[in-house]
């Protein structure tokens, strides 16, 4: 009971921090705050500084692996494997997490309607805030870190899978900035939105499980 309460307090903290951060970023973008412009310009300059033709080709192809559709397919496969291994609750959690975050991301894009940066290196339609690739990839990575990895028996597999997942997320976030299809603030907002949504699910499911045990 004490461990569950401590976990809930942790996720309440994560929820408040991430949703507040997302709100601050959204307000900064909406009101064209100078600190948002400075932060975005700083991140874009870093990306420009490492541009090379070969890297541009790589990131254009890499982006295809981080679309909301691609991440949804990955989560569907994870959910199917979990279901077949009789982890039914976890399978439902995975689907709820990915489908829900895709819906939230689409809603916030329509609310904010932030134009994409000028000078895109690849054609990309739609609005910029938050980054859909980053948001959905972050949720897929959370699925791996907090659902899949705990079910692995091998410590070396857990470590390797966790390392690859975090590296994948970092690369995807940088990909969006490098290709100039998103501002750095879009990427940061996507991370906050994903963690915030996961926190809501974690707290909601914990409450449901507690009721079932009573």
N, C-alpha and C positions, 0 to 999 in steps of 0.2 A: 504493500500500500504506500509506504513512504517513498519507494523508488518511483512508483507511478506518479505520485504528487510532484516529486522533483522533476520528472520528465515533463509533466504538464506545465510547470512553472518555466522551464527552459523554453518550451515551444510557445508559451504566451509571450515571453521576452522576444523571441525571434519574430513572432507575428507582429508585435507592436513596432519593433525596429524596422522591419522590412516594409510594412505598409506605410509607416510614417516617412521612410526614405523615398518610397515610390511617390507619395503625395507631394513631397517637397520637390522632387525632380519634375513632376508633372506641372506643378505651379510655376516652377522656374522656366520651363519650356513655354507654357501658356503666356506668361507675362514677359517673355524675352529677357530674362534676367542676365545681367552682365557676367555673373559667375558661371552660368551655363555656357555662354559663348566662349569664355576663357577656357573652361574645361574641355569643351569640344575642339577648340582650336589647338590646344596642347596635344590632345590625342591624335588629331588628324596630322599634325606635323610629325609626330613620331612615326605614323604609318607611311607618310611620304618619304621619310628619311631612309626607310628600308626597302623601298620599291625596286624591283628588278623584273624584267620580262618573264623570267622563269618562275619567279614567285607569284606573279600575277596569274599566270596560267594555272599554277597549282591551286591557288585560292579560288579561282573560278570553278574548278572541278570540285574542290573540297566543299564549297557552298551547297552543292547538290545533295550532300549527305546530311545537311542540317536543316532542311525544310521542315515545317510542321507536319507535312504529309509523310516524309521519311521517318521522322521520330514517332509518329503515330503507328506506322507499320512495325517499327522496332518494338514498341510497347505492346502492340497486339501479339507479336510473337512471344514476348516475355510472358504476357498474360496467359497465352495458350499453354506454354510450358508449365507455368505455375499451376494452372487448372488441372492439367494432366497429372501433376505430381501431388494433387489433392491440397494445394494451398489456395483454396477457393477465395478466402477473404482477401489475401494479397493480390490475387488475380483481378478481383474487382477494384481494388485500390489503384492498381496500375492504370487500368482503363479510365477510371474516374479522374485520376490526376492529369493524364495527357489530354483527354477530350475536354475536360474542364478548363485547363490552361489555354488551350487553343481558342475556346469560346471567349474567355476573359480577354485574351490578347486582341482578338478581333474587335471586341466591344471598345476597348480603350483606344485602339487605332482610329475607330470611327469618331470617338469623342474628341480626341486630340487633333486629328487630321494634320499632323505635322508633315510638311513636304520633305522629301529626301534631300540629302546634300547635293550640291552641284558638283559636276565632274565625276560622276559615277563611272567605274571601270567596267561595269556590266549592266545590262538592261534589267531594271527591277521596277515593277509596278507597285501601286499601293502607297500607304502612308508609312512614316518612319518610326513613330513612337508608340509602343516600345518595339524593340527588335524581335520579330517573330522567330527567327532562327535561334537567337540566344535564349528566348523564353522557353521554347519547346525543347531545345537541347538541354537546358538546365534541369527541366523537369524529368527528362529521360535519364540524366545523370543521377538525379536524386533517387529515382527508382532503383538504379543499379547500386548506389551507395547504401541506401537504407532499407531496401527490400531484398534485392538479389544477393548482395555480398554477405549479409548475416546468415543466409541459408547455405553458404559454401562452407565445407568442412576444412578445406586446406587453407592454412594461413598464408602460404605463398601465393595462392590463387587470389585470395581476398586482397592482398597487398597490390598485386599486379593489376587486378581489375580496377581497383580504386585509383591507382596511379594513372592508368590509361584513360579512365573516365574523366578525371579532373583535367588532364592534359587536353583531351578532346574538347572539353567545354572552353578552356582558355583559348584554344586555337580557333574555335568557332566564333567566339566573341571578337577576337582580333581580325578574323576574316571579314566581318561586317564593316569594321572600321577601315581596314586596308583597301577594300573594294569601293569605299566611299558610298555605300548604299545605306549606311546608318551613321549617326553621330555617336560618339562615345557615351553620351548621356542616354541614348536609346538602349545601348547594350547594358549599361548599369541598371536602368529601369527594368529591363527584361529579367535580370538576375533577381532584383528585389521582388518583382511580381511573382516569379516562380517560387521563391522561398516563402513569400507571403501566402500563396495559395496552398503550398504544401503544409504550412503551419496550421491553416484552417482545417485541412483534411485530417492532419494528425490529431488535433484537439477534438474534432468532431467524432472521429472513429474511436478515440480513447473513451469518450463519454458513452458511446454506444456499447463498447465492450464492457465497461464498468457496469452498465445497467444489465447486460446479459448475465454477468457473474453474480448479481445480487439475487 
